[in-house]
Amino acid sequence: MTAVVITQPMLFPWPGFFEQLMLADSYIYLDDTQFSKGSFTNRIQLLRGNDRCWMTIPLAGKGSFQMISQLTAAGEDWKASHRALLRQSLLGAPFIDAALSIFDSVYRHSSLLDLLIASVEEPARYLGIGASRTIEKTSEMGVEGTSWQRVLDIVLKAGGTRYLTGHGAANYLDHAAFERAGVQVEYINYSRTPWPQPVGAVTPYVSVLDLIARMGPEARNCLIPATVAWQDFLKEETVTS
């Protein structure tokens, strides 16, 4: 069975995203959809003391009414300020140099789309994830349409028989249509495995760079990928809502 993951490009995602990536045979960047303000496309959280703060790439025109592939950053000053913020966030972490090295490599990209894709691929490479998976962009696949039907068509074009997705997709997917097309939908069961962080600040909802800086070569041990069939996931959602 071929497992397909489709997500928008994101800035140094949280570790749970990489659990999803570990299960993918085919990974597809949804880069030709409209940018959504407040999404994780251009921002991620870091630790600052016992609290969290946002590291956000400022967008020209605030990204309004633009496709993700067309986004451009406002100026260049943010690159230096991001590095300073990241360094402050990770100060004292035993593998801070590894995290900063990944950051520096990613931030050399001048194209914002290339930078966002590299901010997934560079940490994945460090973690030893997905060397054999195929990588595509929806802007190059020639699949038209909207909503769940386009998602299904993309999965089918990629030769997928399993579609692995985050929890938000439950709000719009037609699961029965995927089943009829021979595609099994599974939701990621995030492990949210803790790792050593400053006292009072333990949270999995920060950039993967935090995990790498604090765990180094052992970081992958905190990633425990698992999925739940859509039928079971929806039952759990009904019980907890």
C-alpha positions in Angstrom: 0.0 0.0 0.0 1.3 3.5 -0.8 0.8 6.1 1.9 0.4 9.7 0.8 0.7 12.8 2.9 -0.4 16.2 1.6 0.3 19.4 3.6 1.0 23.0 3.0 4.6 24.1 3.3 5.3 25.1 6.9 8.1 26.9 8.8 10.1 24.4 10.9 7.0 22.4 12.0 6.4 20.8 15.4 7.7 17.3 16.0 4.2 15.7 15.5 4.4 16.7 11.9 7.5 14.5 11.4 5.7 11.5 12.9 3.3 11.9 9.9 6.2 12.3 7.5 7.8 9.1 8.8 4.8 7.1 7.5 4.7 8.7 4.0 5.8 6.9 0.9 4.8 10.0 -1.1 4.9 13.5 0.3 3.2 16.3 -1.5 3.5 20.0 -0.8 0.2 21.8 -1.3 1.8 25.0 -2.6 -0.9 26.2 -5.0 -3.6 27.0 -2.5 -4.3 30.4 -1.1 -2.3 31.5 2.0 -4.3 31.6 5.1 -3.4 34.3 7.7 -2.8 32.7 11.1 -1.7 29.4 9.6 1.7 27.7 10.3 2.9 28.5 6.8 5.1 31.4 7.9 5.3 31.0 11.6 6.1 28.6 14.5 6.4 28.8 18.2 9.6 28.7 20.3 10.2 28.5 24.0 11.2 31.8 25.7 11.9 31.0 29.3 8.8 29.3 30.7 6.6 30.8 28.0 6.2 30.5 24.3 6.7 33.1 21.6 6.1 33.2 17.8 8.8 33.3 15.2 7.0 34.8 12.1 8.3 35.6 8.6 6.7 39.0 7.6 5.0 38.8 4.3 4.9 41.4 1.5 1.3 42.6 1.4 0.7 40.4 4.4 0.2 37.6 2.0 -3.3 38.7 1.2 -5.0 36.8 -1.7 -1.8 35.1 -2.7 -1.0 31.5 -3.4 1.6 30.0 -1.1 4.0 29.5 -4.1 3.7 33.3 -4.8 4.5 34.5 -1.3 7.4 36.8 -0.8 9.0 38.1 2.4 9.0 41.7 3.5 12.6 42.7 3.5 15.5 40.6 4.8 16.0 41.9 8.4 13.9 39.1 9.8 16.5 36.5 9.0 19.0 37.9 11.5 16.3 38.5 14.2 15.0 35.0 13.8 18.5 33.6 14.4 18.9 35.7 17.5 15.5 34.6 18.8 16.2 31.0 18.1 19.6 31.1 19.8 18.1 32.8 22.8 15.3 30.2 23.0 17.8 27.3 22.8 20.6 28.7 25.0 22.1 26.0 27.1 20.7 23.1 25.0 23.4 20.5 24.5 23.0 20.3 20.7 22.2 23.9 19.9 24.9 24.0 17.2 23.1 21.2 15.3 19.9 23.2 15.3 21.6 26.5 14.4 23.4 24.7 11.5 20.1 23.5 10.1 18.6 26.9 10.5 21.5 28.6 8.7 21.3 26.1 5.8 17.6 26.7 5.4 17.8 30.5 5.7 20.3 30.7 2.8 17.4 30.3 0.4 16.2 33.5 -1.3 12.9 32.0 -2.5 10.4 31.9 0.3 8.8 28.7 -1.0 12.2 27.0 -1.2 13.0 28.1 2.3 9.7 26.7 3.7 10.3 23.4 1.9 13.9 23.2 3.2 12.6 23.9 6.7 10.9 20.5 6.5 13.5 18.6 4.4 16.6 19.7 6.4 15.3 18.6 9.8 13.9 15.4 8.2 17.3 14.6 6.8 18.9 15.2 10.2 16.4 12.9 11.8 16.9 10.2 9.1 13.3 10.4 7.8 12.0 9.7 4.4 15.1 9.2 2.3 13.2 6.9 0.0 9.9 8.9 -0.3 8.9 10.8 -3.4 8.4 14.5 -3.1 6.1 16.6 -5.3 4.4 20.0 -5.4 0.7 20.3 -6.3 1.6 23.2 -8.6 3.4 20.8 -10.8 0.9 17.9 -10.8 -1.9 19.4 -13.0 -4.7 18.4 -10.7 -7.6 20.9 -10.7 -10.6 21.1 -8.4 -11.4 22.1 -4.8 -11.9 20.7 -1.3 -11.9 17.0 -0.6 -12.4 16.0 -4.3 -9.1 17.6 -5.2 -7.3 15.9 -2.3 -8.7 12.5 -3.5 -7.6 13.2 -7.1 -4.1 14.2 -5.9 -3.8 11.0 -3.9 -4.9 8.9 -6.8 -2.5 10.6 -9.2 0.3 9.9 -6.8 -0.7 6.2 -6.8 -1.9 6.3 -3.2 -4.0 3.7 -1.5 -3.7 5.2 2.0 -4.2 8.9 2.8 -2.6 10.0 6.1 -3.8 13.3 7.4 -4.0 15.6 10.4 -7.1 16.1 12.6 -8.5 19.1 10.9 -9.4 17.2 7.7 -12.2 15.5 9.6 -14.2 18.7 9.1 -14.4 18.4 5.3 -13.3 15.0 4.0 -15.9 12.7 2.4 -14.5 9.5 3.9 -17.0 7.3 2.0 -15.9 8.7 -1.3 -12.3 7.9 -0.5 -13.3 4.3 0.4 -15.2 3.9 -2.9 -12.1 5.1 -4.8 -9.9 2.5 -3.0 -8.2 4.9 -0.7 -8.0 4.2 3.1 -8.1 7.4 5.2 -6.2 7.4 8.4 -5.7 10.1 11.0 -2.3 10.6 12.7 -2.3 9.6 16.4 0.3 12.1 17.6 2.5 10.7 20.4 3.3 14.1 21.9 6.3 12.4 23.5 8.0 14.8 26.0 11.7 15.6 25.9 13.9 17.6 28.4 12.9 21.2 28.4 13.2 24.0 30.9 11.2 23.4 34.1 7.7 24.7 33.7 7.9 24.9 29.9 7.4 21.3 28.8 5.3 21.3 25.6 5.5 19.4 22.3 3.9 22.4 20.4 7.1 24.1 19.4 9.5 23.9 16.5 11.3 20.6 15.7 14.5 22.6 16.2 13.8 22.6 19.9 13.7 18.8 19.9 16.9 18.6 17.9 18.8 21.1 20.0 17.9 19.3 23.3 18.1 15.7 22.1 20.6 15.7 19.1 21.1 12.2 17.6 18.5 10.8 20.0 15.7 13.1 18.8 14.2 10.5 16.5 13.5 8.3 19.6 10.8 10.9 20.6 8.9 10.3 17.3 6.5 7.4 17.6 4.3 7.4 14.4 0.9 5.8 14.6 -2.5 6.2 12.8 -6.1 5.7 13.6 -8.6 4.5 10.9 -11.1 7.3 10.1 -14.1 5.3 11.5 -12.4 5.0 14.9 -11.2 8.6 14.9 -14.7 10.0 14.3 -16.1 7.8 17.0 -13.4 9.1 19.4 -14.2 12.7 18.4 -17.9 12.1 19.0 -17.3 10.7 22.5 -15.0 13.7 23.5 -17.1 16.5 21.9 
